[in-house]
Amino acid sequence: EEKDAPPPTQDEQPLVLTVDRDGTIRVNTTILSREEVGTRLPRMLAARRQQVLYVDAHDVVSYGKVVEAMDLARQGGARSIAMLTTKIVK
């Protein structure tokens, strides 16, 4: 018998990976080196009911850098990755 997972609580912030203007990667407010994405992201995901990682990047960041960050996130266990439609990085 399968049980539905409880819905995310209202106070649970989404997990957002951002690529800043200078290429710095952060997950929410935590700055991560490229190596740390693979080691720390799995723990961040495990602590959440909602297993979606949202991605946002500064407008000047190249598409290639964004794809690289998404690849690192996949290697770090992110299975569901969504692009944010509302910009949070200015």
Contacts in CASP RR format, 6 or more apart in sequence:
PFRMAT RR
TARGET T0000
AUTHOR 0000-0000-0000
METHOD contacts of the structure
MODEL  1
EEKDAPPPTQDEQPLVLTVDRDGTIRVNTTILSREEVGTRLPRMLAARRQ
QVLYVDAHDVVSYGKVVEAMDLARQGGARSIAMLTTKIVK
5 49 0 8 1.000
6 49 0 8 1.000
7 49 0 8 1.000
8 48 0 8 1.000
8 49 0 8 1.000
8 50 0 8 1.000
9 49 0 8 1.000
12 48 0 8 1.000
12 49 0 8 1.000
12 50 0 8 1.000
13 28 0 8 1.000
14 50 0 8 1.000
14 52 0 8 1.000
14 54 0 8 1.000
15 27 0 8 1.000
15 28 0 8 1.000
15 44 0 8 1.000
15 45 0 8 1.000
15 48 0 8 1.000
15 50 0 8 1.000
15 52 0 8 1.000
15 53 0 8 1.000
15 54 0 8 1.000
16 27 0 8 1.000
16 28 0 8 1.000
16 53 0 8 1.000
16 54 0 8 1.000
16 55 0 8 1.000
16 56 0 8 1.000
16 84 0 8 1.000
16 88 0 8 1.000
17 25 0 8 1.000
17 26 0 8 1.000
17 27 0 8 1.000
17 37 0 8 1.000
17 53 0 8 1.000
17 54 0 8 1.000
17 55 0 8 1.000
17 56 0 8 1.000
17 69 0 8 1.000
17 70 0 8 1.000
17 73 0 8 1.000
18 25 0 8 1.000
18 26 0 8 1.000
18 27 0 8 1.000
18 55 0 8 1.000
18 56 0 8 1.000
18 57 0 8 1.000
18 58 0 8 1.000
18 88 0 8 1.000
18 89 0 8 1.000
19 25 0 8 1.000
19 55 0 8 1.000
19 56 0 8 1.000
19 57 0 8 1.000
19 58 0 8 1.000
19 61 0 8 1.000
19 65 0 8 1.000
19 66 0 8 1.000
19 69 0 8 1.000
19 89 0 8 1.000
20 26 0 8 1.000
20 58 0 8 1.000
20 61 0 8 1.000
20 89 0 8 1.000
21 58 0 8 1.000
21 60 0 8 1.000
21 61 0 8 1.000
21 89 0 8 1.000
23 58 0 8 1.000
23 61 0 8 1.000
23 65 0 8 1.000
24 31 0 8 1.000
25 31 0 8 1.000
25 32 0 8 1.000
25 33 0 8 1.000
25 34 0 8 1.000
25 37 0 8 1.000
25 69 0 8 1.000
25 72 0 8 1.000
26 32 0 8 1.000
27 37 0 8 1.000
27 40 0 8 1.000
27 41 0 8 1.000
27 44 0 8 1.000
30 40 0 8 1.000
30 44 0 8 1.000
32 40 0 8 1.000
32 41 0 8 1.000
34 72 0 8 1.000
37 69 0 8 1.000
37 72 0 8 1.000
37 73 0 8 1.000
37 75 0 8 1.000
37 76 0 8 1.000
38 72 0 8 1.000
38 75 0 8 1.000
38 76 0 8 1.000
38 77 0 8 1.000
39 76 0 8 1.000
41 53 0 8 1.000
41 73 0 8 1.000
41 76 0 8 1.000
41 77 0 8 1.000
41 78 0 8 1.000
42 76 0 8 1.000
42 77 0 8 1.000
45 51 0 8 1.000
45 53 0 8 1.000
45 77 0 8 1.000
45 78 0 8 1.000
51 79 0 8 1.000
51 80 0 8 1.000
52 80 0 8 1.000
52 81 0 8 1.000
52 82 0 8 1.000
53 73 0 8 1.000
53 78 0 8 1.000
53 80 0 8 1.000
53 81 0 8 1.000
53 82 0 8 1.000
54 81 0 8 1.000
54 82 0 8 1.000
54 83 0 8 1.000
54 84 0 8 1.000
55 66 0 8 1.000
55 69 0 8 1.000
55 70 0 8 1.000
55 73 0 8 1.000
55 81 0 8 1.000
55 82 0 8 1.000
55 83 0 8 1.000
55 84 0 8 1.000
56 83 0 8 1.000
56 84 0 8 1.000
56 87 0 8 1.000
56 88 0 8 1.000
56 89 0 8 1.000
57 65 0 8 1.000
57 66 0 8 1.000
57 69 0 8 1.000
57 89 0 8 1.000
58 89 0 8 1.000
58 90 0 8 1.000
59 87 0 8 1.000
70 81 0 8 1.000
73 81 0 8 1.000
74 81 0 8 1.000
END
